[in-house]
């Protein structure tokens, strides 16, 4: 998962670059309809919603992990097939907006995760530093901050993520039922889980709580976080879960300098692509596969065509296969030093 703002930016760009997809799967134009736009941003968080489900029980956390490994083509095909049936048109538009967002999540994760793993490392790679496991999340949040500046010239505070995503106020009940049906059709292991709908609701509540809590933290937040850490009252990873202060980010997390990097599982797949270039690749794939999604919904192409186009690459490294490939190769940015510098700036 790149972090939530990067995912929101991708679906927003895909809506704005296409004039809102009206006339394809949608009666209403997403770019002109604030509720559909917010539902697309929610869909763009994909299975990450489940990964934020730490508090409310029964939890759906495991579905976050499973859906990063498999099942996404089936989820999307099922959403298209459900929309073919007897669904009231406003509900169909909501499912289409959600599917567009979900598709964008799939492409962004696949294309960007190898980049993030290479530049952040992972537990015990390339070193056993106790902060190493948090560097993945830390880098994703730095990318959020720098991508927002690069694409829109906005700060995290100016962007205001929370008002852009559908909240429980937006009456998501019918949509939630369609998502649950799609997950059941995609994952055998979910079929006898009678609590799935409750888990999804809990995951949504916890995610929205996390987004609100971590929205654009001010200086007080960092001073307080640091003082709690020094008293041993919170985990040292606290800083990796919020957007760090932009002025302290002395790192080229978007690779605008075009350093060479490679796929962590396969060093022969090398590149000097920037993060914005990966973002635009994900954008093209999203628009292209959503066209096919809309055609399946309309019944003009068979579902197999969509399933084939989405493919079964997992979301962790973009390579086909479960379990994920073995990661062996990384060359992280100086993130651990930066992490410490930011913390000590608030001592
Ligand atoms: Zn993800």
Boltz pocket constraint, residues with backbone or C-beta under 6 A from the ligand:
constraints:
  - pocket:
      binder: B
      contacts: [[A, 1], [A, 2], [A, 45], [A, 46], [A, 47], [A, 48], [A, 68], [A, 105], [A, 109], [A, 315]]
      max_distance: 6.0
